[in-house]
């Protein structure tokens, strides 16, 4: 699969960190326009549970997400996604590495991470996140750890942008 054929599902932290740290709306509009463009091209998307996390804030990101990007938060109420979600949850329950609290948090229905992973698994997408693989962590279940278990490609925002030949 070539880099151009890769499709991506975005974790909540991609939106949140970009808007608050390195691509704020007041001077990095091309980044946000690029997300819209690649979403229109069906290369990038996210899921409804990520929108729920964004909506907990009251900032420019919430406004943008609900006015500009709303069509690209895909509903997770779909049989294939629910099957993948179940597969991932069963896997998590069987992992001795993580504390029970980490497992319980990961399996909460409102936890967007698990839904992003289920969407990626059911649609063969790469997951864009700023979380990193940690084979020794016990207190939480990082997205890249799950990606590793299910052969899902994880990457960060910058790798995705490079793969898409994006530039400002």
C-alpha positions, 0 to 999 in steps of 0.5 A: 500500500502506498502512502497516498493509499493510506487512510487515517482516523484521527484521535482526539489529541490530534485536534486538541494539541494542534489547536492549543499548541502548534497549529492554533486557528489564528495563524495556522489556518492552512492546517485546518483547511488541509484537514477539511480537504483530505477529509473531503477526499476521504483520506482523513476522518474521525469518529463521533466519540472524538467529537464528544470529547472535543465538545467537552471544551468551550473553545475555537476547536469546538466551534470549528468541529461543529461548524466545519468538520461535523460531517467527518466525525463518522458514527460508530453505531455500525455492526462492523465497528461494534464487532471490532470494539468487542474484539478489542475490549476482549483483548484488553481484558485478557492483558495482565500488563495493565491494571484493572483501573486501566482496563476499566477506563479503556472500556468505558463507552465514552472513551474515544480511544477504543472507538477510534481503534475499533473504527481503524480495525474495521476499516483498515485505517491508520490511527493518528495519535500523539500517544506513544508505544510503551510496553511497560506501562500499567496505568493506562492502555496507549493506542499504539500498544493496541495498534501493535496487537492488532497490526494497525498502523499508528502515526503522529500528525507530522508523519501523516502530513509528510505522507500526504505531502502537505505543506503550508 
